[in-house]
Amino acid sequence: MPYGQTLTEHDCRSWIRVDRHMADIFEITRRKFIRNSALLTAGSAFAHAAELPQEPGSRAAAAAPAPAFPYGAVYFRKTNPPPEDWARDFQTAAQTGMNIFRHWFMWSAIEVAPGKHDWADYDRIMDLAAKNSIKCVVEELVGCAPEWAYRKYAHARYVGSDGFVVDSSVSESSATGGFPGLCLDNPDVQAIAQNFLVALVERYRNHPALFGYDLWNEGTSFGGNPRRMYCYCEGSKRKLREWLRIRYGTLEKAAAAWHRYSYETWEDVQPPTSFSGYPDSLDWLQFRIDNAYSLFDWRVKLFRKLDPKHKITAHGVSGTLISLPSASHNEWRSAAEVDVWGLTWIAARQGDEPWKQFQAVDLVRGGARGKPFWHAEAQGGPLWMQPQVIGRKVDDGRIPDAEDVRIWNLVSCAAGAKGILYCRWRPLLDGPLFGAFAPFAMDGSVTPRSEMAGRVARWANEHPNLWKSSPVRGDVGLVFIPESELFNYVQQGDTDYYSQSVRGAYQAFFDSNIQPDFVALDNIGEYKIIYLPYPVMLKQETVAKLRAYVERGGTLVSEGLPAYFGDHGHVGAVQPNYGLDELFGARESYVQFTPDISNDLMLEVKGTQIYGRFFRQDYQLQGGDAAGHYSNGAIAAVEHKSGQGHTLLMGSFPGGGYFLHHGPATRDLFAGLLAMAGVAPQVKIDDNSVQARLHSVSGGTYLWVTNPTQGPRQVKVTLAAGVGTYKSGEDIWGKQSVTVDGQQVTVSIGGRDASVIALL
């Protein structure tokens, strides 16, 4: 196809017919659907991308080397900052120690008429970066469509489950119009978006300031909420039908799965507008997620074809445990596509309790699977009058000072981040997020917060070997099961039960300075012991992998009602479902679904009275041993040996209980679970208000100790025998005196500060 020609709807239908024919020949999995769907409209771009001539005017200037530790901010968002300040701001950033910027290349701000692009501001921004030895990440934003496109392609506006049609609006994050864009499920719109992306890469791929591209801002799809879901345009309906055709093979099988027995043609199939049925609702959510990743995959393949030299990055919001159903957040699927993954994390929006930031960064680290990741949008300034801060204390992340910037930076690094960018360099001057988030002042001048940022930036790049080491594997794996979260959303209208169970379990381990790692099902074999939170729905294939893990010698600790709901949300007649009664050596004798009156549910497990929550399941023994009881004497927990492994089944949700109550007895139970698998924590500390993390591999061995409290702490850290023996240590950040005596490390740490100890 010649350069500049778009893929027509007729071409797309031809591709679909080819895919349908192949589906009749081969068994097509969801992964293949994603690949084929991405190829559907990217194919034409790939075909002509290889033929693109060298663009005129390519800069020949030598590029600055990539920084050892990328440190900077998001700078340009079209309306802000003022153009007259750009040159001064770039000089200030470079003098401060910053070495990277990310800029929003918004489709709606660049393609001012069909095929007519205004690059002037962006050209100047890139040239200023090169002049000041600052690398740039080009963030593509086809999620903000040109105003003319809303008129010309009105059929592609997002349509809600209630019929609401979305028009162009101004984003509070950029004070620029065109958001949330048009639905790319419509081939004609995806084709013009693709043409814009090709033009973008053509223009900047040889620029000396270019570091790479960010291809999914915060990893968020436009899914809405159960009251108004998206998208119900005709393009989305066609793609859903094709997804179902691939999943089920025939209309009859799809109809039977959905309990809709009178479909005559595929055109009769409509996306559900409510969650009244489990099978169609679960399929609808899974389709939306798969579709979002097919579009991501399309962008990634397109950019890699057009520019194989530069890195592909993206970042989410560490939202996998909360917003997978509504916004498609999934650290594992996102990180698998890119070279560098990352997260937005803002204490002002989430709260400044120490466990929260560690949990967010640990989740991203788990999904990254060893790839580098950045704290891609960090907080460096206040947040005014937004709903997330109303009613909270000033010092709960609302109005940070330099010491807050310091501890937030160092916590992210302790949890494994390999770069830090603030979500603003200086604040927006327009819109409801005026004055928010930035370390520099409203006029771009230096503040104590930006001085601290510069100190961290310079220090990080003076120690390149530090970033060659990473956090060691954790002591226990917290298993992420997508269908458990999706089912919670369908059944309850939100993910609170699931997210509070898994986050509460994390916090219970964290509060004893035990490092829990988030782990996907395919990787559970890397851990001797795993914890399974809120397993109320499990697929049969999930159960098979859990059984195999235990049979091979793993230790599985499960919360209650495992697989109560199976494939398609169908309840098993025997509980636990799918043969889990044999694995756990127990069978249900009673169940109670009363979450509204179960916040104070108590059960005894291994001699300890702990909090459960949400639901209750009682057991009769089927080969296992009673490990706990309810107050009425009914069995509440069962231990069992199966194959070479070990299981513990608890009849409620201790993670959810700890999230609400923070009971010391529940915390101590979690700490004691490791002994079931003969696991000793790699790092112990005598003050659990302070956190310790161990990093190792090619850059050396480092002990990070972070103190989020306001006052100084003298702490003793004991390393497990398997970690190694060290003779001395040097605090390369705080320059505090360090004593190393065998396996024990002693150091004093100031308030809201850290020690980074090179062990020698």
GIHUZI-V106873 format. One record per run of one state. SS is the DSSP state (a for helix, b for strand, c for the rest). FROM is the first residue (numbers start at 0). TO is the last residue. If there is no record, write none. Layout:
ss = <SS	SS>
from = <FROM	FROM>
to = <TO	TO>
This chain:
ss = <c	a	c	a	c	b	c	a	c	b	a	b	c	b	c	a	c	b	c	b	c	a	c	a	c	b	c	b	c	b	c	b	c	a	c	b	c	b	c	b	c	a	c	a	c	a	c	a	c	b	c	a	c	a	c	b	c	a	c	a	c	b	c	a	c	a	c	b	c	b	c	b	c	a	c	a	c	b	c	b	c	a	c	a	c	b	a	c	b	c	b	c	a	c	b	c	b	c	a	c	b	c	a	c	b	c	a	c	b	c	b	c	b	c	b	c	b	c	b	c	a	c	a	c	b	c	b	c	b	c	b	c	a	c	b	c	b	c	b	c	b	c>
from = <0	8	25	29	49	69	74	82	96	99	106	110	113	115	117	119	131	134	141	143	144	146	152	153	156	158	160	164	165	168	171	175	179	186	204	209	217	223	225	227	230	233	248	250	258	265	268	277	306	310	316	319	327	330	335	339	344	346	350	353	368	372	378	393	398	401	414	418	422	427	428	433	434	447	462	463	468	469	471	475	480	481	492	495	510	515	520	526	528	532	536	537	539	551	554	558	564	565	566	569	570	571	579	584	585	593	594	597	601	605	607	611	614	621	624	629	634	642	644	650	653	661	663	677	682	685	689	696	700	707	712	719	720	723	728	731	737	741	743	749	752	759>
to = <7	24	28	48	68	73	81	95	98	105	109	112	114	116	118	130	133	140	142	143	145	151	152	155	157	159	163	164	167	170	174	178	185	203	208	216	222	224	226	229	232	247	249	257	264	267	276	305	309	315	318	326	329	334	338	343	345	349	352	367	371	377	392	397	400	413	417	421	426	427	432	433	446	461	462	467	468	470	474	479	480	491	494	509	514	519	525	527	531	535	536	538	550	553	557	563	564	565	568	569	570	578	583	584	592	593	596	600	604	606	610	613	620	623	628	633	641	643	649	652	660	662	676	681	684	688	695	699	706	711	718	719	722	727	730	736	740	742	748	751	758	759>
